Amino acid sequence: MEILHLLSLAHLPALTARQLAEIAPYASETVVPVGRRLLLDGPFAHELVLVGRGRGRVRCAGEPIGDIGPGDVLGVLAPRRTSYLTATVTVTSELRLVMLSTRDLRRLGASMPATAAALLAAVAPVQQPAAQARRLTLVPAVAA
């Protein structure tokens, strides 16, 4: 992944250029087109997912419950959790997602522990009431 893409993420302003360069080989990027649905659990469940660009509408049992967009952190490694186990996200504007797998975070932590700790601290949410905290774990839905 290019360091310039990491520099553009709102999640990582506290990280140095050197730290971003150390993270870049472990990160991957995917673009999800408008209209695509993402579901909870599955391949993204074992990743730290940063929303770099775009928006999505979150629904649970068909009812809108929120939106995701730049600055949101998703996946099982995200520091926030939600009780919405069956939520779906419909992409409303093209999403650019930056992902680090559990394995890649372990590898980063083994070779550069300070950088891995700085990354996890950078994506940790500001303390907020438990009622407002949420975590979404997303996977692409099977096309119907």
N, CA, C and O atoms as a GROMACS GRO file, in nm:
protein
  576
    1MET      N    1   0.084  -0.117   0.000
    1MET     CA    2   0.000   0.000   0.000
    1MET      C    3   0.088   0.123   0.000
    1MET      O    4   0.195   0.123   0.062
    2GLU      N    5   0.046   0.226  -0.069
    2GLU     CA    6   0.125   0.349  -0.076
    2GLU      C    7   0.110   0.431   0.052
    2GLU      O    8   0.001   0.442   0.108
    3ILE      N    9   0.219   0.486   0.097
    3ILE     CA   10   0.218   0.567   0.218
    3ILE      C   11   0.128   0.689   0.202
    3ILE      O   12   0.070   0.735   0.301
    4LEU      N   13   0.115   0.743   0.080
    4LEU     CA   14   0.030   0.861   0.059
    4LEU      C   15  -0.116   0.830   0.091
    4LEU      O   16  -0.188   0.918   0.139
    5HIS      N   17  -0.160   0.708   0.065
    5HIS     CA   18  -0.298   0.670   0.100
    5HIS      C   19  -0.314   0.669   0.252
    5HIS      O   20  -0.417   0.712   0.304
    6LEU      N   21  -0.214   0.619   0.322
    6LEU     CA   22  -0.221   0.619   0.468
    6LEU      C   23  -0.219   0.762   0.523
    6LEU      O   24  -0.287   0.792   0.621
    7LEU      N   25  -0.140   0.848   0.461
    7LEU     CA   26  -0.135   0.988   0.505
    7LEU      C   27  -0.270   1.057   0.494
    7LEU      O   28  -0.299   1.149   0.570
    8SER      N   29  -0.352   1.013   0.398
    8SER     CA   30  -0.481   1.079   0.376
    8SER      C   31  -0.589   1.034   0.474
    8SER      O   32  -0.698   1.092   0.475
    9LEU      N   33  -0.563   0.932   0.555
    9LEU     CA   34  -0.664   0.882   0.647
    9LEU      C   35  -0.679   0.972   0.769
    9LEU      O   36  -0.580   1.008   0.833
   10ALA      N   37  -0.803   1.007   0.799
   10ALA     CA   38  -0.831   1.093   0.914
   10ALA      C   39  -0.798   1.024   1.046
   10ALA      O   40  -0.781   1.092   1.147
   11HIS      N   41  -0.787   0.892   1.046
   11HIS     CA   42  -0.764   0.815   1.168
   11HIS      C   43  -0.621   0.828   1.220
   11HIS      O   44  -0.597   0.807   1.339
   12LEU      N   45  -0.528   0.863   1.133
   12LEU     CA   46  -0.386   0.846   1.165
   12LEU      C   47  -0.304   0.974   1.175
   12LEU      O   48  -0.184   0.969   1.149
   13PRO      N   49  -0.362   1.089   1.212
   13PRO     CA   50  -0.281   1.211   1.211
   13PRO      C   51  -0.169   1.211   1.315
   13PRO      O   52  -0.070   1.282   1.298
   14ALA      N   53  -0.182   1.132   1.421
   14ALA     CA   54  -0.081   1.130   1.527
   14ALA      C   55   0.041   1.047   1.490
   14ALA      O   56   0.143   1.053   1.559
   15LEU      N   57   0.032   0.969   1.383
   15LEU     CA   58   0.146   0.884   1.344
   15LEU      C   59   0.245   0.962   1.259
   15LEU      O   60   0.207   1.048   1.181
   16THR      N   61   0.371   0.929   1.277
   16THR     CA   62   0.476   0.995   1.200
   16THR      C   63   0.485   0.932   1.060
   16THR      O   64   0.432   0.824   1.035
   17ALA      N   65   0.552   1.002   0.970
   17ALA     CA   66   0.573   0.949   0.836
   17ALA      C   67   0.651   0.818   0.842
   17ALA      O   68   0.624   0.727   0.764
   18ARG      N   69   0.744   0.807   0.934
   18ARG     CA   70   0.822   0.683   0.949
   18ARG      C   71   0.730   0.568   0.992
   18ARG      O   72   0.739   0.458   0.938
   19GLN      N   73   0.641   0.594   1.090
   19GLN     CA   74   0.547   0.490   1.134
   19GLN      C   75   0.455   0.448   1.020
   19GLN      O   76   0.429   0.329   1.003
   20LEU      N   77   0.406   0.544   0.943
   20LEU     CA   78   0.320   0.510   0.830
   20LEU      C   79   0.395   0.426   0.727
   20LEU      O   80   0.338   0.334   0.668
   21ALA      N   81   0.522   0.458   0.705
   21ALA     CA   82   0.603   0.379   0.612
   21ALA      C   83   0.622   0.237   0.664
   21ALA      O   84   0.629   0.143   0.584
   22GLU      N   85   0.630   0.220   0.795
   22GLU     CA   86   0.644   0.087   0.854
   22GLU      C   87   0.513   0.008   0.844
   22GLU      O   88   0.516  -0.114   0.830
   23ILE      N   89   0.400   0.077   0.853
   23ILE     CA   90   0.268   0.013   0.845
   23ILE      C   91   0.231  -0.025   0.702
   23ILE      O   92   0.168  -0.128   0.679
   24ALA      N   93   0.270   0.058   0.606
   24ALA     CA   94   0.227   0.043   0.466
   24ALA      C   95   0.242  -0.098   0.409
   24ALA      O   96   0.149  -0.145   0.342
   25PRO      N   97   0.352  -0.169   0.430
   25PRO     CA   98   0.364  -0.302   0.370
   25PRO      C   99   0.263  -0.404   0.425
   25PRO      O  100   0.237  -0.506   0.362
   26TYR      N  101   0.207  -0.376   0.540
   26TYR     CA  102   0.113  -0.468   0.604
   26TYR      C  103  -0.033  -0.435   0.571
   26TYR      O  104  -0.122  -0.517   0.596
   27ALA      N  105  -0.059  -0.319   0.515
   27ALA     CA  106  -0.196  -0.273   0.488
   27ALA      C  107  -0.236  -0.304   0.344
   27ALA      O  108  -0.151  -0.311   0.254
   28SER      N  109  -0.365  -0.322   0.324
   28SER     CA  110  -0.419  -0.339   0.189
   28SER      C  111  -0.539  -0.247   0.175
   28SER      O  112  -0.595  -0.199   0.273
   29GLU      N  113  -0.576  -0.225   0.052
   29GLU     CA  114  -0.687  -0.133   0.024
   29GLU      C  115  -0.788  -0.201  -0.068
   29GLU      O  116  -0.751  -0.277  -0.157
   30THR      N  117  -0.915  -0.173  -0.044
   30THR     CA  118  -1.018  -0.220  -0.134
   30THR      C  119  -1.119  -0.108  -0.156
   30THR      O  120  -1.143  -0.027  -0.067
   31VAL      N  121  -1.176  -0.105  -0.274
   31VAL     CA  122  -1.279  -0.007  -0.308
   31VAL      C  123  -1.408  -0.085  -0.329
   31VAL      O  124  -1.412  -0.183  -0.404
   32VAL      N  125  -1.515  -0.038  -0.262
   32VAL     CA  126  -1.645  -0.104  -0.271
   32VAL      C  127  -1.738  -0.011  -0.346
   32VAL      O  128  -1.758   0.103  -0.303
   33PRO      N  129  -1.797  -0.056  -0.458
   33PRO     CA  130  -1.880   0.031  -0.541
   33PRO      C  131  -2.016   0.062  -0.480
   33PRO      O  132  -2.066  -0.010  -0.393
   34VAL      N  133  -2.075   0.172  -0.527
   34VAL     CA  134  -2.208   0.214  -0.484
   34VAL      C  135  -2.308   0.100  -0.511
   34VAL      O  136  -2.302   0.034  -0.614
   35GLY      N  137  -2.398   0.080  -0.416
   35GLY     CA  138  -2.501  -0.022  -0.429
   35GLY      C  139  -2.463  -0.156  -0.371
   35GLY      O  140  -2.551  -0.237  -0.343
   36ARG      N  141  -2.336  -0.182  -0.351
   36ARG     CA  142  -2.291  -0.309  -0.295
   36ARG      C  143  -2.333  -0.319  -0.150
   36ARG      O  144  -2.331  -0.219  -0.077
   37ARG      N  145  -2.371  -0.438  -0.107
   37ARG     CA  146  -2.408  -0.459   0.032
   37ARG      C  147  -2.295  -0.530   0.104
   37ARG      O  148  -2.230  -0.619   0.050
   38LEU      N  149  -2.272  -0.489   0.228
   38LEU     CA  150  -2.175  -0.552   0.316
   38LEU      C  151  -2.252  -0.607   0.435
   38LEU      O  152  -2.346  -0.544   0.483
   39LEU      N  153  -2.213  -0.725   0.482
   39LEU     CA  154  -2.281  -0.791   0.593
   39LEU      C  155  -2.186  -0.807   0.711
   39LEU      O  156  -2.064  -0.803   0.694
   40LEU      N  157  -2.242  -0.826   0.831
   40LEU     CA  158  -2.159  -0.853   0.948
   40LEU      C  159  -2.097  -0.992   0.938
   40LEU      O  160  -2.153  -1.083   0.877
   41ASP      N  161  -1.980  -1.006   0.998
   41ASP     CA  162  -1.903  -1.130   1.004
   41ASP      C  163  -1.844  -1.169   0.869
   41ASP      O  164  -1.873  -1.103   0.768
   42GLY      N  165  -1.763  -1.273   0.865
   42GLY     CA  166  -1.702  -1.320   0.742
   42GLY      C  167  -1.557  -1.274   0.728
   42GLY      O  168  -1.491  -1.253   0.830
   43PRO      N  169  -1.506  -1.257   0.604
   43PRO     CA  170  -1.364  -1.227   0.582
   43PRO      C  171  -1.314  -1.102   0.653
   43PRO      O  172  -1.201  -1.102   0.703
   44PHE      N  173  -1.395  -0.994   0.660
   44PHE     CA  174  -1.349  -0.874   0.727
   44PHE      C  175  -1.349  -0.891   0.878
   44PHE      O  176  -1.296  -0.805   0.949
   45ALA      N  177  -1.407  -0.999   0.929
   45ALA     CA  178  -1.421  -1.017   1.073
   45ALA      C  179  -1.285  -1.024   1.143
   45ALA      O  180  -1.276  -0.996   1.262
   46HIS      N  181  -1.182  -1.061   1.072
   46HIS     CA  182  -1.051  -1.075   1.134
   46HIS      C  183  -0.956  -0.965   1.088
   46HIS      O  184  -0.836  -0.987   1.076
   47GLU      N  185  -1.010  -0.848   1.063
   47GLU     CA  186  -0.930  -0.738   1.015
   47GLU      C  187  -0.964  -0.610   1.090
   47GLU      O  188  -1.071  -0.596   1.148
   48LEU      N  189  -0.871  -0.518   1.085
   48LEU     CA  190  -0.893  -0.382   1.129
   48LEU      C  191  -0.922  -0.305   1.000
   48LEU      O  192  -0.837  -0.301   0.911
   49VAL      N  193  -1.039  -0.245   0.989
   49VAL     CA  194  -1.081  -0.179   0.866
   49VAL      C  195  -1.103  -0.031   0.896
   49VAL      O  196  -1.180   0.005   0.985
   50LEU      N  197  -1.034   0.054   0.820
   50LEU     CA  198  -1.046   0.198   0.833
   50LEU      C  199  -1.120   0.251   0.711
   50LEU      O  200  -1.081   0.222   0.598
   51VAL      N  201  -1.225   0.328   0.732
   51VAL     CA  202  -1.298   0.388   0.619
   51VAL      C  203  -1.224   0.516   0.583
   51VAL      O  204  -1.220   0.612   0.660
   52GLY      N  205  -1.167   0.517   0.464
   52GLY     CA  206  -1.092   0.634   0.417
   52GLY      C  207  -1.175   0.731   0.338
   52GLY      O  208  -1.151   0.851   0.341
   53ARG      N  209  -1.275   0.679   0.266
   53ARG     CA  210  -1.357   0.764   0.180
   53ARG      C  211  -1.490   0.693   0.158
   53ARG      O  212  -1.496   0.570   0.160
   54GLY      N  213  -1.594   0.769   0.135
   54GLY     CA  214  -1.724   0.713   0.101
   54GLY      C  215  -1.817   0.702   0.219
   54GLY      O  216  -1.783   0.736   0.332
   55ARG      N  217  -1.936   0.652   0.189
   55ARG     CA  218  -2.041   0.639   0.291
   55ARG      C  219  -2.122   0.513   0.268
   55ARG      O  220  -2.131   0.461   0.157
   56GLY      N  221  -2.181   0.466   0.378
   56GLY     CA  222  -2.271   0.351   0.372
   56GLY      C  223  -2.382   0.367   0.474
   56GLY      O  224  -2.363   0.427   0.579
   57ARG      N  225  -2.498   0.313   0.442
   57ARG     CA  226  -2.615   0.316   0.532
   57ARG      C  227  -2.623   0.182   0.604
   57ARG      O  228  -2.627   0.077   0.540
   58VAL      N  229  -2.627   0.186   0.737
   58VAL     CA  230  -2.633   0.066   0.820
   58VAL      C  231  -2.778   0.036   0.853
   58VAL      O  232  -2.852   0.125   0.897
   59ARG      N  233  -2.820  -0.090   0.831
   59ARG     CA  234  -2.956  -0.133   0.862
   59ARG      C  235  -2.952  -0.260   0.946
   59ARG      O  236  -2.865  -0.346   0.928
   60CYS      N  237  -3.047  -0.270   1.037
   60CYS     CA  238  -3.063  -0.389   1.118
   60CYS      C  239  -3.210  -0.427   1.110
   60CYS      O  240  -3.297  -0.347   1.143
   61ALA      N  241  -3.238  -0.550   1.066
   61ALA     CA  242  -3.376  -0.597   1.046
   61ALA      C  243  -3.452  -0.502   0.954
   61ALA      O  244  -3.572  -0.479   0.973
   62GLY      N  245  -3.382  -0.447   0.853
   62GLY     CA  246  -3.446  -0.359   0.756
   62GLY      C  247  -3.462  -0.215   0.799
   62GLY      O  248  -3.500  -0.130   0.718
   63GLU      N  249  -3.433  -0.185   0.924
   63GLU     CA  250  -3.448  -0.049   0.977
   63GLU      C  251  -3.314   0.023   0.977
   63GLU      O  252  -3.214  -0.033   1.022
   64PRO      N  253  -3.309   0.148   0.928
   64PRO     CA  254  -3.183   0.222   0.932
   64PRO      C  255  -3.142   0.251   1.077
   64PRO      O  256  -3.224   0.296   1.157
   65ILE      N  257  -3.016   0.224   1.108
   65ILE     CA  258  -2.967   0.248   1.244
   65ILE      C  259  -2.848   0.342   1.246
   65ILE      O  260  -2.804   0.384   1.354
   66GLY      N  261  -2.795   0.378   1.130
   66GLY     CA  262  -2.681   0.469   1.127
   66GLY      C  263  -2.612   0.468   0.993
   66GLY      O  264  -2.658   0.406   0.898
   67ASP      N  265  -2.500   0.538   0.988
   67ASP     CA  266  -2.419   0.548   0.868
   67ASP      C  267  -2.274   0.526   0.905
   67ASP      O  268  -2.234   0.547   1.019
   68ILE      N  269  -2.195   0.483   0.807
   68ILE     CA  270  -2.050   0.478   0.823
   68ILE      C  271  -1.991   0.573   0.722
   68ILE      O  272  -2.051   0.602   0.618
   69GLY      N  273  -1.871   0.622   0.752
   69GLY     CA  274  -1.803   0.713   0.662
   69GLY      C  275  -1.660   0.734   0.706
   69GLY      O  276  -1.612   0.666   0.796
   70PRO      N  277  -1.591   0.829   0.644
   70PRO     CA  278  -1.452   0.855   0.678
   70PRO      C  279  -1.434   0.875   0.828
   70PRO      O  280  -1.510   0.948   0.892
   71GLY      N  281  -1.334   0.809   0.881
   71GLY     CA  282  -1.307   0.818   1.024
   71GLY      C  283  -1.360   0.700   1.102
   71GLY      O  284  -1.320   0.679   1.217
   72ASP      N  285  -1.450   0.620   1.042
   72ASP     CA  286  -1.502   0.503   1.113
   72ASP      C  287  -1.401   0.389   1.107
   72ASP      O  288  -1.328   0.373   1.009
   73VAL      N  289  -1.399   0.312   1.213
   73VAL     CA  290  -1.310   0.197   1.227
   73VAL      C  291  -1.399   0.075   1.244
   73VAL      O  292  -1.485   0.072   1.333
   74LEU      N  293  -1.378  -0.026   1.161
   74LEU     CA  294  -1.464  -0.143   1.158
   74LEU      C  295  -1.382  -0.270   1.176
   74LEU      O  296  -1.259  -0.266   1.173
   75GLY      N  297  -1.450  -0.381   1.196
   75GLY     CA  298  -1.384  -0.511   1.204
   75GLY      C  299  -1.368  -0.558   1.346
   75GLY      O  300  -1.387  -0.482   1.441
   76VAL      N  301  -1.333  -0.684   1.360
   76VAL     CA  302  -1.322  -0.745   1.493
   76VAL      C  303  -1.211  -0.680   1.574
   76VAL      O  304  -1.216  -0.684   1.697
   77LEU      N  305  -1.112  -0.621   1.509
   77LEU     CA  306  -1.003  -0.556   1.581
   77LEU      C  307  -1.034  -0.412   1.614
   77LEU      O  308  -0.954  -0.344   1.680
   78ALA      N  309  -1.150  -0.363   1.570
   78ALA     CA  310  -1.189  -0.225   1.602
   78ALA      C  311  -1.209  -0.213   1.752
   78ALA      O  312  -1.255  -0.306   1.818
   79PRO      N  313  -1.175  -0.097   1.806
   79PRO     CA  314  -1.184  -0.082   1.951
   79PRO      C  315  -1.325  -0.064   2.004
   79PRO      O  316  -1.344  -0.062   2.125
   80ARG      N  317  -1.424  -0.050   1.916
   80ARG     CA  318  -1.562  -0.034   1.961
   80ARG      C  319  -1.642  -0.156   1.920
   80ARG      O  320  -1.606  -0.224   1.824
   81ARG      N  321  -1.751  -0.184   1.991
   81ARG     CA  322  -1.835  -0.299   1.960
   81ARG      C  323  -1.981  -0.257   1.947
   81ARG      O  324  -2.021  -0.154   2.000
   82THR      N  325  -2.058  -0.338   1.876
   82THR     CA  326  -2.201  -0.312   1.863
   82THR      C  327  -2.278  -0.437   1.898
   82THR      O  328  -2.225  -0.548   1.896
   83SER      N  329  -2.404  -0.419   1.931
   83SER     CA  330  -2.490  -0.534   1.959
   83SER      C  331  -2.569  -0.575   1.835
   83SER      O  332  -2.649  -0.668   1.842
   84TYR      N  333  -2.548  -0.506   1.722
   84TYR     CA  334  -2.621  -0.536   1.599
   84TYR      C  335  -2.551  -0.648   1.523
   84TYR      O  336  -2.467  -0.622   1.437
   85LEU      N  337  -2.586  -0.772   1.555
   85LEU     CA  338  -2.516  -0.886   1.497
   85LEU      C  339  -2.561  -0.918   1.355
   85LEU      O  340  -2.492  -0.992   1.285
   86THR      N  341  -2.674  -0.865   1.311
   86THR     CA  342  -2.724  -0.897   1.178
   86THR      C  343  -2.734  -0.774   1.090
   86THR      O  344  -2.815  -0.771   0.996
   87ALA      N  345  -2.656  -0.673   1.117
   87ALA     CA  346  -2.663  -0.549   1.039
   87ALA      C  347  -2.605  -0.568   0.900
   87ALA      O  348  -2.516  -0.651   0.878
   88THR      N  349  -2.656  -0.489   0.806
   88THR     CA  350  -2.600  -0.482   0.671
   88THR      C  351  -2.567  -0.336   0.643
   88THR      O  352  -2.624  -0.246   0.704
   89VAL      N  353  -2.476  -0.315   0.552
   89VAL     CA  354  -2.440  -0.180   0.509
   89VAL      C  355  -2.458  -0.176   0.358
   89VAL      O  356  -2.405  -0.261   0.286
   90THR      N  357  -2.533  -0.078   0.311
   90THR     CA  358  -2.545  -0.054   0.168
   90THR      C  359  -2.459   0.065   0.135
   90THR      O  360  -2.476   0.173   0.193
   91VAL      N  361  -2.366   0.049   0.042
   91VAL     CA  362  -2.274   0.155   0.006
   91VAL      C  363  -2.350   0.262  -0.071
   91VAL      O  364  -2.410   0.235  -0.176
   92THR      N  365  -2.348   0.386  -0.018
   92THR     CA  366  -2.421   0.496  -0.082
   92THR      C  367  -2.329   0.586  -0.163
   92THR      O  368  -2.375   0.655  -0.254
   93SER      N  369  -2.200   0.587  -0.132
   93SER     CA  370  -2.099   0.648  -0.217
   93SER      C  371  -1.974   0.563  -0.204
   93SER      O  372  -1.940   0.516  -0.095
   94GLU      N  373  -1.905   0.543  -0.314
   94GLU     CA  374  -1.794   0.448  -0.321
   94GLU      C  375  -1.707   0.453  -0.195
   94GLU      O  376  -1.659   0.559  -0.156
   95LEU      N  377  -1.688   0.336  -0.132
   95LEU     CA  378  -1.609   0.325  -0.010
   95LEU      C  379  -1.466   0.285  -0.044
   95LEU      O  380  -1.443   0.194  -0.123
   96ARG      N  381  -1.371   0.354   0.016
   96ARG     CA  382  -1.231   0.312   0.010
   96ARG      C  383  -1.194   0.266   0.150
   96ARG      O  384  -1.193   0.344   0.244
   97LEU      N  385  -1.164   0.137   0.162
   97LEU     CA  386  -1.134   0.076   0.292
   97LEU      C  387  -0.987   0.036   0.297
   97LEU      O  388  -0.935  -0.024   0.203
   98VAL      N  389  -0.921   0.069   0.407
   98VAL     CA  390  -0.783   0.027   0.431
   98VAL      C  391  -0.789  -0.079   0.540
   98VAL      O  392  -0.849  -0.058   0.645
   99MET      N  393  -0.726  -0.195   0.514
   99MET     CA  394  -0.740  -0.308   0.604
   99MET      C  395  -0.605  -0.364   0.646
   99MET      O  396  -0.509  -0.366   0.570
  100LEU      N  397  -0.601  -0.409   0.772
  100LEU     CA  398  -0.488  -0.484   0.825
  100LEU      C  399  -0.546  -0.608   0.890
  100LEU      O  400  -0.633  -0.598   0.976
  101SER      N  401  -0.497  -0.725   0.850
  101SER     CA  402  -0.546  -0.850   0.907
  101SER      C  403  -0.486  -0.872   1.045
  101SER      O  404  -0.388  -0.808   1.083
  102THR      N  405  -0.547  -0.963   1.120
  102THR     CA  406  -0.494  -1.001   1.250
  102THR      C  407  -0.350  -1.048   1.236
  102THR      O  408  -0.262  -1.011   1.314
  103ARG      N  409  -0.326  -1.129   1.134
  103ARG     CA  410  -0.192  -1.183   1.110
  103ARG      C  411  -0.092  -1.071   1.082
  103ARG      O  412   0.018  -1.070   1.136
  104ASP      N  413  -0.132  -0.975   0.996
  104ASP     CA  414  -0.042  -0.865   0.964
  104ASP      C  415  -0.016  -0.775   1.084
  104ASP      O  416   0.096  -0.725   1.102
  105LEU      N  417  -0.118  -0.754   1.168
  105LEU     CA  418  -0.096  -0.674   1.289
  105LEU      C  419  -0.001  -0.747   1.385
  105LEU      O  420   0.082  -0.683   1.450
  106ARG      N  421  -0.012  -0.879   1.394
  106ARG     CA  422   0.081  -0.957   1.477
  106ARG      C  423   0.223  -0.944   1.422
  106ARG      O  424   0.318  -0.925   1.498
  107ARG      N  425   0.238  -0.955   1.290
  107ARG     CA  426   0.370  -0.942   1.228
  107ARG      C  427   0.428  -0.803   1.250
  107ARG      O  428   0.547  -0.788   1.279
  108LEU      N  429   0.344  -0.699   1.235
  108LEU     CA  430   0.388  -0.562   1.260
  108LEU      C  431   0.430  -0.548   1.405
  108LEU      O  432   0.534  -0.488   1.435
  109GLY      N  433   0.350  -0.603   1.497
  109GLY     CA  434   0.382  -0.595   1.639
  109GLY      C  435   0.510  -0.667   1.676
  109GLY      O  436   0.583  -0.623   1.764
  110ALA      N  437   0.538  -0.778   1.608
  110ALA     CA  438   0.660  -0.853   1.636
  110ALA      C  439   0.784  -0.779   1.586
  110ALA      O  440   0.889  -0.782   1.652
  111SER      N  441   0.772  -0.714   1.471
  111SER     CA  442   0.890  -0.647   1.415
  111SER      C  443   0.903  -0.502   1.459
  111SER      O  444   1.014  -0.450   1.471
  112MET      N  445   0.790  -0.436   1.484
  112MET     CA  446   0.791  -0.295   1.524
  112MET      C  447   0.682  -0.270   1.629
  112MET      O  448   0.580  -0.209   1.598
  113PRO      N  449   0.704  -0.316   1.752
  113PRO     CA  450   0.598  -0.308   1.854
  113PRO      C  451   0.551  -0.166   1.884
  113PRO      O  452   0.432  -0.145   1.908
  114ALA      N  453   0.641  -0.070   1.882
  114ALA     CA  454   0.600   0.068   1.911
  114ALA      C  455   0.507   0.122   1.802
  114ALA      O  456   0.412   0.194   1.832
  115THR      N  457   0.534   0.087   1.678
  115THR     CA  458   0.450   0.132   1.567
  115THR      C  459   0.313   0.066   1.574
  115THR      O  460   0.211   0.132   1.552
  116ALA      N  461   0.308  -0.064   1.604
  116ALA     CA  462   0.180  -0.134   1.616
  116ALA      C  463   0.098  -0.073   1.730
  116ALA      O  464  -0.023  -0.053   1.715
  117ALA      N  465   0.162  -0.044   1.842
  117ALA     CA  466   0.092   0.017   1.956
  117ALA      C  467   0.041   0.156   1.919
  117ALA      O  468  -0.070   0.193   1.957
  118ALA      N  469   0.121   0.232   1.846
  118ALA     CA  470   0.079   0.367   1.805
  118ALA      C  471  -0.040   0.361   1.710
  118ALA      O  472  -0.131   0.443   1.719
  119LEU      N  473  -0.041   0.262   1.619
  119LEU     CA  474  -0.154   0.245   1.528
  119LEU      C  475  -0.282   0.215   1.606
  119LEU      O  476  -0.384   0.279   1.583
  120LEU      N  477  -0.276   0.118   1.696
  120LEU     CA  478  -0.395   0.081   1.773
  120LEU      C  479  -0.442   0.196   1.861
  120LEU      O  480  -0.562   0.215   1.880
  121ALA      N  481  -0.348   0.272   1.916
  121ALA     CA  482  -0.386   0.388   1.996
  121ALA      C  483  -0.452   0.496   1.909
  121ALA      O  484  -0.545   0.563   1.953
  122ALA      N  485  -0.403   0.512   1.786
  122ALA     CA  486  -0.457   0.615   1.697
  122ALA      C  487  -0.601   0.586   1.656
  122ALA      O  488  -0.679   0.679   1.634
  123VAL      N  489  -0.638   0.458   1.646
  123VAL     CA  490  -0.774   0.425   1.604
  123VAL      C  491  -0.868   0.403   1.721
  123VAL      O  492  -0.988   0.384   1.703
  124ALA      N  493  -0.813   0.405   1.844
  124ALA     CA  494  -0.898   0.388   1.962
  124ALA      C  495  -0.989   0.509   1.974
  124ALA      O  496  -0.946   0.623   1.953
  125PRO      N  497  -1.116   0.486   2.009
  125PRO     CA  498  -1.210   0.597   2.018
  125PRO      C  499  -1.185   0.683   2.141
  125PRO      O  500  -1.128   0.637   2.241
  126VAL      N  501  -1.228   0.806   2.131
  126VAL     CA  502  -1.230   0.892   2.249
  126VAL      C  503  -1.333   0.830   2.343
  126VAL      O  504  -1.434   0.778   2.296
  127GLN      N  505  -1.311   0.835   2.473
  127GLN     CA  506  -1.406   0.776   2.568
  127GLN      C  507  -1.544   0.834   2.541
  127GLN      O  508  -1.560   0.955   2.528
  128GLN      N  509  -1.643   0.748   2.533
  128GLN     CA  510  -1.780   0.788   2.506
  128GLN      C  511  -1.874   0.696   2.582
  128GLN      O  512  -1.834   0.586   2.620
  129PRO      N  513  -1.998   0.741   2.606
  129PRO     CA  514  -2.094   0.654   2.676
  129PRO      C  515  -2.112   0.523   2.602
  129PRO      O  516  -2.110   0.519   2.479
  130ALA      N  517  -2.131   0.415   2.677
  130ALA     CA  518  -2.146   0.282   2.618
  130ALA      C  519  -2.262   0.277   2.520
  130ALA      O  520  -2.257   0.202   2.423
  131ALA      N  521  -2.367   0.354   2.542
  131ALA     CA  522  -2.483   0.354   2.453
  131ALA      C  523  -2.448   0.407   2.315
  131ALA      O  524  -2.516   0.376   2.217
  132GLN      N  525  -2.341   0.489   2.305
  132GLN     CA  526  -2.303   0.545   2.175
  132GLN      C  527  -2.195   0.463   2.106
  132GLN      O  528  -2.173   0.480   1.986
  133ALA      N  529  -2.129   0.375   2.178
  133ALA     CA  530  -2.019   0.298   2.119
  133ALA      C  531  -2.075   0.191   2.026
  133ALA      O  532  -2.179   0.131   2.055
  134ARG      N  533  -2.006   0.167   1.912
  134ARG     CA  534  -2.047   0.063   1.820
  134ARG      C  535  -1.927   0.011   1.743
  134ARG      O  536  -1.828   0.081   1.726
  135ARG      N  537  -1.938  -0.111   1.698
  135ARG     CA  538  -1.836  -0.172   1.613
  135ARG      C  539  -1.909  -0.249   1.506
  135ARG      O  540  -2.004  -0.322   1.536
  136LEU      N  541  -1.869  -0.236   1.384
  136LEU     CA  542  -1.931  -0.310   1.275
  136LEU      C  543  -1.826  -0.398   1.211
  136LEU      O  544  -1.716  -0.351   1.182
  137THR      N  545  -1.858  -0.522   1.190
  137THR     CA  546  -1.771  -0.615   1.120
  137THR      C  547  -1.838  -0.646   0.988
  137THR      O  548  -1.951  -0.696   0.986
  138LEU      N  549  -1.771  -0.618   0.878
  138LEU     CA  550  -1.836  -0.622   0.746
  138LEU      C  551  -1.774  -0.723   0.652
  138LEU      O  552  -1.653  -0.748   0.656
  139VAL      N  553  -1.858  -0.780   0.567
  139VAL     CA  554  -1.811  -0.864   0.456
  139VAL      C  555  -1.899  -0.835   0.336
  139VAL      O  556  -2.014  -0.794   0.352
  140PRO      N  557  -1.848  -0.855   0.214
  140PRO     CA  558  -1.934  -0.837   0.098
  140PRO      C  559  -2.048  -0.939   0.099
  140PRO      O  560  -2.026  -1.056   0.130
  141ALA      N  561  -2.166  -0.895   0.065
  141ALA     CA  562  -2.282  -0.983   0.058
  141ALA      C  563  -2.276  -1.061  -0.074
  141ALA      O  564  -2.219  -1.014  -0.172
  142VAL      N  565  -2.335  -1.176  -0.074
  142VAL     CA  566  -2.346  -1.257  -0.196
  142VAL      C  567  -2.451  -1.190  -0.284
  142VAL      O  568  -2.562  -1.163  -0.237
  143ALA      N  569  -2.419  -1.163  -0.408
  143ALA     CA  570  -2.514  -1.098  -0.500
  143ALA      C  571  -2.636  -1.187  -0.519
  143ALA      O  572  -2.624  -1.307  -0.545
  144ALA      N  573  -2.753  -1.127  -0.506
  144ALA     CA  574  -2.876  -1.203  -0.522
  144ALA      C  575  -2.926  -1.200  -0.663
  144ALA      O  576  -3.030  -1.259  -0.693
   0.00000   0.00000   0.00000
